[in-house]
């Protein structure tokens, strides 16, 4: 009789139904496009059609950017190498990863990275922010984790599944995948853009004027005054981004043949020997905040950088032909620095929407 009673109870209509604990459909999915404010002098900001920035997506990306949950031992976040006060660099010669592992490159500023459409990283190895955002997690010198582990952590997180629902419309935690993370990180990085607040932009808009020293530096920089020498700067650092969005051999290392560079740079990924020793020309906007300089952080100051170019650089077969001894006087060197500093955007480093949400 006891067995029969148990059977009857188990078949009754009153048996409680165990709900799917991963269900997220009670959370509203109504994404609102993020209005990215860009300097009026800039080109149109292009976004991939399958990852248009939304308020929810950007906020998710901001949280993950600052969260060490991505690294194997939960000690390293994206922000460990990209800090706001360094214009989203870490101000180290080369970045350090998990357990102090040393990478081979200095972190690049993320200011205006949304406009880089000719290859990302110093060596151009990735073609989009979406693919770039996947790389550090599995790099043994950076986060040294696996995406399988990261996705597992995100699924069990008390907040992230709900945030992913709001950003991407998933209906169950089981649907979470690495692309939701990389897409959110990409959206957050796309809002890191100039708004035309630098003195250079204000002068161009007729709202300010250069000092005499800054004006001299401008003439040197753009090579448009026959009364002063050409400093050849604007070929690699062109307006309005203050980068030509391209890769150059800027004479950092002597290389008797094109295979003798200690770091092949772009050539390692294109497979073209002529690209060996070439690296991305970074933006000069906020460059003062991003020291040390070059892909390996070898120069500590703008003075050292200008002295390098003044010397004409070291010889190699594919060194950019515009690199030559400039014979600039100390007055000219200081004028160049004064002009370059008109490209500073300190407001960028302090924007509330870019800061750590956990503080």
BAROGU-262100 format. One line per 8 residues: number of its first residue (from 1); their letters; for each residue x, y, z of C-alpha. Coordinates in Angstrom, 1 decimal. Layout:
N
NUM> a> X Y Z | ...
//
This chain:
359
1> xxxxxxxx> 0.0 0.0 0.0 | 2.9 2.3 0.8 | 4.4 1.7 -2.7 | 1.0 2.3 -4.3 | 0.5 5.6 -2.4 | 3.9 6.8 -3.5 | 3.1 6.0 -7.1 | -0.2 7.8 -7.0
9> xxxxxxxx> 1.4 10.9 -5.4 | 4.1 11.0 -8.0 | 1.5 11.0 -10.8 | -0.8 13.6 -9.3 | -1.4 17.0 -10.9 | 0.0 18.7 -7.8 | 3.6 17.6 -8.5 | 5.7 20.8 -8.4
17> xxxxxxxx> 7.4 21.7 -11.8 | 11.1 22.6 -11.5 | 11.6 25.8 -13.5 | 14.6 26.2 -15.8 | 17.0 28.2 -13.7 | 18.7 29.5 -16.8 | 15.6 31.2 -18.2 | 16.0 34.9 -18.8
25> xxxxxxxx> 12.8 35.8 -20.6 | 11.3 37.7 -17.7 | 13.9 40.4 -18.4 | 12.9 42.9 -21.0 | 15.0 43.0 -24.2 | 14.6 46.4 -25.8 | 18.1 47.6 -27.0 | 18.6 51.3 -27.5
33> xxxxxxxx> 21.3 52.5 -29.9 | 24.2 54.3 -28.2 | 24.7 57.8 -29.6 | 28.5 57.9 -30.1 | 29.6 61.6 -30.0 | 32.5 62.1 -32.4 | 34.6 65.2 -33.3 | 32.8 67.0 -36.2
41> xxxxxxxx> 36.0 67.0 -38.2 | 36.3 63.2 -38.1 | 35.2 60.7 -40.8 | 31.9 58.8 -40.2 | 32.3 56.1 -37.6 | 31.6 52.8 -39.2 | 30.2 49.9 -37.2 | 29.7 46.3 -38.2
49> xxxxxxxx> 26.0 45.7 -39.0 | 25.8 42.8 -36.6 | 27.3 44.7 -33.7 | 25.9 48.2 -33.5 | 26.7 49.8 -30.2 | 23.7 49.9 -27.7 | 23.5 51.4 -24.3 | 23.2 47.9 -22.7
57> xxxxxxxx> 26.0 46.5 -24.9 | 28.4 49.3 -24.0 | 27.6 49.0 -20.3 | 28.2 45.2 -20.4 | 31.5 45.8 -22.2 | 32.6 48.4 -19.6 | 32.0 46.0 -16.8 | 33.9 43.1 -18.5
65> xxxxxxxx> 36.7 45.5 -19.5 | 37.5 46.2 -15.9 | 36.7 42.7 -14.5 | 39.6 40.3 -13.9 | 37.2 37.4 -14.4 | 38.7 36.9 -17.9 | 42.2 35.9 -16.6 | 43.1 32.4 -15.4
73> xxxxxxxx> 43.7 33.5 -11.8 | 41.3 36.5 -11.9 | 44.1 39.0 -11.4 | 44.3 40.6 -14.9 | 41.6 42.6 -16.7 | 41.7 44.5 -20.0 | 42.2 47.6 -17.9 | 45.4 46.3 -16.4
81> xxxxxxxx> 47.1 47.2 -19.7 | 44.7 50.0 -20.7 | 44.2 52.5 -17.9 | 42.2 55.8 -18.3 | 44.9 58.0 -16.9 | 47.4 56.8 -19.5 | 44.9 57.4 -22.3 | 44.1 53.7 -22.0
89> xxxxxxxx> 47.7 52.5 -21.9 | 49.6 51.2 -18.9 | 52.7 53.5 -19.2 | 55.1 50.6 -19.2 | 57.8 49.8 -21.8 | 56.1 46.4 -22.3 | 52.9 45.2 -20.7 | 52.8 42.6 -18.0
97> xxxxxxxx> 50.3 39.7 -18.0 | 49.3 37.0 -15.5 | 51.8 36.3 -12.7 | 54.1 39.0 -14.0 | 54.6 37.4 -17.4 | 56.3 39.9 -19.8 | 54.8 40.5 -23.2 | 56.9 41.8 -26.1
105> xxxxxxxx> 55.1 45.0 -26.8 | 54.0 48.2 -25.2 | 50.2 48.7 -24.9 | 48.7 51.0 -27.4 | 46.2 53.8 -26.6 | 42.6 52.9 -27.3 | 41.7 56.5 -28.2 | 40.0 56.4 -31.6
113> xxxxxxxx> 40.8 52.7 -32.1 | 37.3 52.5 -33.7 | 38.7 54.2 -36.8 | 41.6 51.8 -37.3 | 40.4 49.8 -40.3 | 43.7 48.6 -41.7 | 44.8 46.2 -39.0 | 44.9 46.3 -35.2
121> xxxxxxxx> 47.7 45.8 -32.7 | 51.2 47.2 -33.4 | 51.6 44.5 -36.1 | 48.2 44.6 -37.7 | 47.4 41.0 -37.0 | 43.7 41.4 -36.4 | 41.2 43.0 -38.7 | 38.4 44.0 -36.3
129> xxxxxxxx> 37.8 45.0 -32.7 | 35.6 41.9 -32.4 | 38.5 39.5 -33.3 | 41.0 41.6 -31.3 | 39.0 41.3 -28.2 | 39.2 37.5 -28.3 | 43.1 37.3 -28.4 | 44.3 38.4 -24.9
137> xxxxxxxx> 42.2 35.8 -23.0 | 44.1 32.9 -24.5 | 47.6 34.5 -24.8 | 49.9 32.7 -22.3 | 51.7 36.0 -21.7 | 48.5 37.9 -21.0 | 45.4 36.3 -19.4 | 46.4 32.6 -20.0
145> xxxxxxxx> 42.9 31.4 -19.9 | 40.5 29.5 -22.2 | 37.3 30.8 -23.6 | 35.6 27.6 -22.4 | 36.5 28.6 -18.8 | 35.5 32.2 -19.3 | 32.1 31.4 -20.7 | 31.5 29.0 -17.8
153> xxxxxxxx> 32.3 31.7 -15.3 | 30.1 34.2 -17.1 | 27.2 31.8 -17.1 | 27.4 31.4 -13.3 | 27.9 35.1 -12.6 | 25.1 36.7 -10.6 | 24.8 39.7 -13.0 | 26.3 39.0 -16.4
161> xxxxxxxx> 23.7 36.7 -17.8 | 21.0 39.3 -17.2 | 23.2 42.0 -18.8 | 23.8 39.8 -21.8 | 20.1 39.3 -22.1 | 19.5 43.1 -22.2 | 22.4 43.6 -24.7 | 21.9 40.7 -27.1
169> xxxxxxxx> 18.5 39.2 -26.4 | 19.5 35.7 -25.3 | 16.7 33.7 -23.7 | 18.7 31.3 -21.6 | 22.1 31.3 -19.9 | 23.0 28.2 -21.9 | 23.1 30.4 -25.0 | 26.0 32.5 -23.7
177> xxxxxxxx> 29.1 32.3 -25.9 | 32.5 34.0 -26.3 | 31.2 36.3 -29.0 | 28.8 38.0 -26.6 | 31.9 39.0 -24.6 | 34.0 40.1 -27.5 | 31.1 42.0 -29.1 | 30.4 43.9 -25.8
185> xxxxxxxx> 34.1 44.7 -25.3 | 34.2 46.0 -28.9 | 31.2 48.2 -28.3 | 32.8 49.8 -25.3 | 36.0 50.5 -27.2 | 34.1 52.1 -30.0 | 32.9 54.9 -27.8 | 36.5 55.8 -26.9
193> xxxxxxxx> 36.6 58.6 -29.5 | 37.7 62.2 -29.8 | 35.1 64.9 -29.4 | 37.0 67.9 -30.8 | 38.0 69.2 -27.4 | 41.8 69.5 -28.0 | 43.3 72.9 -28.5 | 44.2 71.9 -32.1
201> xxxxxxxx> 40.6 71.2 -32.8 | 39.5 74.5 -31.2 | 42.0 76.5 -33.3 | 40.7 74.7 -36.4 | 37.2 75.7 -35.5 | 38.2 79.3 -35.0 | 37.6 79.1 -31.2 | 41.2 79.5 -30.1
209> xxxxxxxx> 44.7 80.6 -31.4 | 48.1 79.1 -31.3 | 51.0 80.7 -29.4 | 53.9 81.7 -31.5 | 55.8 78.6 -30.4 | 52.9 76.3 -31.3 | 52.5 78.0 -34.7 | 56.1 77.4 -35.4
217> xxxxxxxx> 55.7 73.8 -34.4 | 52.7 73.5 -36.7 | 54.7 74.9 -39.7 | 57.4 72.3 -39.0 | 54.9 69.5 -38.5 | 53.0 70.1 -41.8 | 56.0 71.1 -43.9 | 54.0 74.1 -45.3
225> xxxxxxxx> 56.2 77.0 -44.5 | 59.2 77.5 -46.9 | 60.9 79.6 -44.2 | 61.4 76.7 -41.8 | 62.7 73.1 -42.3 | 60.4 70.2 -43.1 | 60.1 67.9 -40.1 | 58.2 65.3 -42.1
233> xxxxxxxx> 55.8 64.5 -39.3 | 52.4 64.6 -41.0 | 53.2 61.9 -43.5 | 52.7 59.2 -40.8 | 50.6 61.4 -38.4 | 48.0 63.0 -40.7 | 44.8 64.9 -39.7 | 42.3 64.5 -38.3
241> xxxxxxxx> 43.2 61.3 -36.4 | 46.9 62.3 -36.2 | 47.8 58.9 -37.6 | 48.0 57.8 -41.2 | 46.3 54.5 -40.1 | 49.2 52.6 -41.7 | 52.4 50.8 -40.9 | 56.0 52.0 -41.4
249> xxxxxxxx> 59.6 51.1 -40.7 | 60.6 54.2 -38.8 | 64.3 53.4 -38.5 | 64.3 52.1 -35.0 | 66.7 49.2 -35.7 | 69.6 48.6 -38.0 | 69.0 45.6 -40.3 | 71.5 44.7 -43.0
257> xxxxxxxx> 68.9 42.5 -44.6 | 65.1 42.4 -44.4 | 65.2 39.2 -42.4 | 67.4 40.5 -39.6 | 64.9 42.5 -37.6 | 64.6 41.3 -34.0 | 60.8 41.9 -34.3 | 59.3 41.4 -37.7
265> xxxxxxxx> 56.2 43.4 -36.9 | 53.7 43.6 -39.8 | 55.8 41.2 -41.9 | 55.2 38.3 -39.6 | 51.5 38.3 -40.4 | 51.4 39.4 -44.0 | 54.2 37.1 -45.0 | 55.7 39.8 -47.1
273> xxxxxxxx> 59.4 40.3 -46.5 | 59.0 44.0 -47.5 | 56.7 44.4 -44.4 | 59.4 43.2 -42.0 | 60.2 45.8 -39.3 | 57.0 47.8 -40.0 | 54.7 48.9 -37.1 | 51.6 50.9 -36.8
281> xxxxxxxx> 52.0 54.7 -36.5 | 50.1 55.5 -33.3 | 47.9 58.6 -32.9 | 49.6 61.7 -31.6 | 46.3 62.7 -29.8 | 47.0 62.4 -26.1 | 50.5 61.1 -26.9 | 51.9 63.0 -23.9
289> xxxxxxxx> 49.9 60.7 -21.5 | 51.1 57.5 -23.1 | 54.8 57.4 -22.4 | 57.0 55.5 -22.9 | 57.0 55.4 -26.7 | 57.4 53.0 -29.7 | 56.2 49.4 -29.8 | 58.8 48.3 -27.3
297> xxxxxxxx> 58.7 51.4 -25.1 | 62.3 52.3 -25.7 | 61.9 56.1 -25.5 | 60.8 57.7 -22.3 | 60.0 61.2 -23.5 | 58.9 63.1 -26.5 | 62.3 64.8 -26.6 | 63.9 61.3 -27.2
305> xxxxxxxx> 61.4 60.6 -29.9 | 62.1 63.8 -31.8 | 65.8 63.3 -31.4 | 65.5 59.9 -33.0 | 63.7 61.4 -36.0 | 66.1 64.3 -36.1 | 69.0 61.8 -36.5 | 67.3 60.1 -39.5
313> xxxxxxxx> 67.0 56.7 -37.8 | 69.0 53.6 -38.3 | 69.6 52.1 -41.8 | 67.6 49.2 -43.3 | 66.5 48.5 -46.8 | 62.8 49.3 -46.3 | 63.2 52.3 -43.9 | 60.7 54.9 -44.9
321> xxxxxxxx> 62.3 57.2 -47.5 | 61.2 60.3 -45.7 | 63.4 59.5 -42.7 | 66.6 61.5 -43.1 | 68.7 63.8 -40.8 | 66.6 66.9 -40.2 | 69.2 69.1 -38.5 | 66.5 70.7 -36.3
329> xxxxxxxx> 67.7 73.2 -33.8 | 66.7 73.0 -30.1 | 64.2 75.8 -30.7 | 62.5 73.8 -33.5 | 62.4 70.6 -31.4 | 60.7 72.4 -28.6 | 58.3 74.1 -31.0 | 57.3 70.7 -32.3
337> xxxxxxxx> 56.6 69.4 -28.8 | 54.5 72.5 -28.1 | 52.4 71.9 -31.2 | 52.0 68.2 -30.5 | 50.8 69.0 -27.0 | 47.9 71.0 -28.6 | 46.5 67.6 -29.5 | 46.0 66.6 -25.9
345> xxxxxxxx> 42.4 65.7 -24.9 | 42.6 65.3 -21.1 | 38.8 65.2 -20.9 | 39.0 61.8 -22.6 | 40.9 60.3 -19.7 | 38.3 61.5 -17.3 | 35.0 60.8 -19.0 | 32.6 59.1 -16.5
353> xxxxxxx> 31.3 56.6 -19.1 | 34.8 55.2 -19.5 | 35.7 54.7 -15.9 | 35.8 51.6 -13.7 | 32.2 50.7 -12.8 | 33.4 48.8 -9.7 | 34.7 51.9 -8.0
//
